[in-house]
Amino acid sequence: MYVRNGKVVLASGADETAIVSLQSIPLISARATAFQIENVLAASGAAWALGIGAEIIRTGLETFTVA
């Protein structure tokens, strides 16, 4: 899990999949701090490790908001 060119990327060996743009994630403000991005990467990595698919992770990141 990392960010490249403003996108969250899932990687396994040589396989890489950009799943979502940081701009599409409501939790990350226009002036995103490092911890916000790190939290997104941690949550995405945990979901991926549990076998949750990239499309579901993307949808979760794009639709999750703080109440």
HELIX and SHEET records of a PDB file:
HELIX    1   1 LEU A   22  SER A   24  5                                   3    
HELIX    2   2 ALA A   34  ALA A   49  1                                  16    
HELIX    3   3 ALA A   54  THR A   63  1                                  10    
SHEET    1   A 3 TYR A   2  ARG A   4  0                                        
SHEET    2   A 3 LYS A   7  SER A  12 -1                                        
SHEET    3   A 3 ASP A  15  SER A  21 -1                                        
END                                                                             
